[in-house]
């Protein structure tokens, strides 16, 4: 069985940390279908396993048990090298701490995944500049991360995540380190990504961020305890309420 | 292509943003490669300088000196010059062995009488002033340098004053102080040329001259065969009481190498010691960046880089630095060797071409350091899972239960210090290795000191002079190496203490939160360096004596008490040096450390 038109499909997905008495199930037999183009928000208290779930979906961590498909391709048995190649082309990560390379300029950070994927330097640069323009940082392309504000850094990180036009963008607390204005900037970006049909999985504590999603899954102790599909009118309304319409 | 550009960009960006790290690498590895390149090039350079001097002076293939005096000798030399296989000759020249005085200093010298016109064989090359004229002396350059004599000064030869009209070099004798022509090279003798008429007036029946003849041969490479013919011819004329001493050009050239022989071995050994120190220091420096490197690797892996690519980028950076360091070493050798290979100035300077063997050895040394320095981090990066890497999780600390339990009975600084030392065994081993390589040349210097104090008598002035000169050159070489190694070891001690302080900042902050004073923490950090310092000295001192013995098998071993005292001084020095970064580390605000998420 494969995922069909699903971007992500998981069955019995589990992740176990530690051994013996220290053994904990960070993710406990989770089933999940994420259709292409859906924006999924994963919420829950600290330590409930939502970040681990995101890492499993993006191939950053190996699953302990269960099956995982990405665009119909089973990936839970892939080795480290194959997962790395998969991440290059199919996944874009956005982290809470941005994780930009401090010694590279904004545009160099953005084109990094494209170069890793074997794009020509010219193509990678053109794409990076387009993306920086899209996130409103065309005039900051040559700045080092240290010369950017937190919100600007996160926008660079989002542009980097889009570098290879990934199947899915996985964001781990993308607004966790941002003030309100920067958070709104990031949410506007996610909103525009959603409108272009980009699959998004966002792990967040922030209810405002969750409210912009098509669907919200709540986790507790490694399991899903709630799965709510928000009507389009609802998200749009909240978006308007937050001033995300533009 | 894209990955290659990315790798280059990452390397360049890292080098640009962390120039200190790159600078320390280049200094440490450059010192090692330079020592190796110089050591391996000295002999070639010396030979090259002799060949240049020989060409510039139309040097002889065979230098002949009479052992007795009188007309029989002169006639014999004239016969020799007509032997088959001889293509040219200079002389015979009168030679007196006497004492000269310059600036009140006495010195032994061979004084050779020459025509004012240039000779066809062995015409000394005048480097300043001009060639001999009646009443004027020309000094061999090494001899003049040793006496501090310049053109225009005056010297006294056998009671007569002569102005120095020129300074020159020759290939007909060995370098100063082996230039005497009285029955071959004598100890501590220089060479002076006077107009033949001046010598003639000095010599008398009571003080007859010897004679020197310089020959060129049809086959300059076959001097041994010709030498044998001369010996046979000399035996056949035993009735004429002729005694001839012959020296082929190959022997003269080899004699020049003798002075530098120990220095060459010492430099090559020193290069490897420097390489070990460099590995220890650079690995410790890398530990300071471990968290950052792991996080960087995690980021690259999250963006799709394979572990192999991440490791390759890390190694490529060190590869580039290693190649630059190798280039620096070879450049230093190219610049310094002409002077180092000509310590007395008796030869014309010549640059030493870098031989493929030297380039390969130097490159191998630099790459070996790069590989050993990168291997640990590269393997760690490849093995660290992406998520912990993104969190910047450093290697887990070690907690040897036995030592931790035992340390609980000790005073607070010792207890904390021993626990700190036990947390990072690999770092302690590196620190010990670094200090061992610094202790080795210190032990070498100590050994040298006891050689000069207790030099055995061989009953031969020439051998004694040679030994003294070789010891002098060896001493200079060991001093230079010891200074370089001690500086690097001091840097290592500071870096290792600082990385210990960073590693342990949370646990030490907790200790301080519960009442440990900054003084106790400082003491703990300094004491943490002592086990590796003691181990390093305990290994390095005997190794140093052993290496000296390898270079000079007639070595007198220094007494045990002197080795113990010197070793204790090195350990004490390391402890004192460690207190500097320890004090800084111990005074960081506790609240800020415990409040940060860096631990």
Interface residues (C-beta under 8 A of the other chain):
Chain A: X55 X58 X60 X61 X62 X80 X81 X84 X85 X86 X87 X88 X89 X91 X93 X95 X99 X101 X102 X103 X104 X108 X112 X113 X114 X115 X116 X117 X118 X119 X120 X121 X124 X160 X164
Chain B: X1 X2 X3 X5 X6 X9 X10 X13 X14 X16 X17 X295 X296 X298 X299 X300 X301 X302 X303 X304 X305 X306 X307 X308 X309 X385 X386 X387 X390
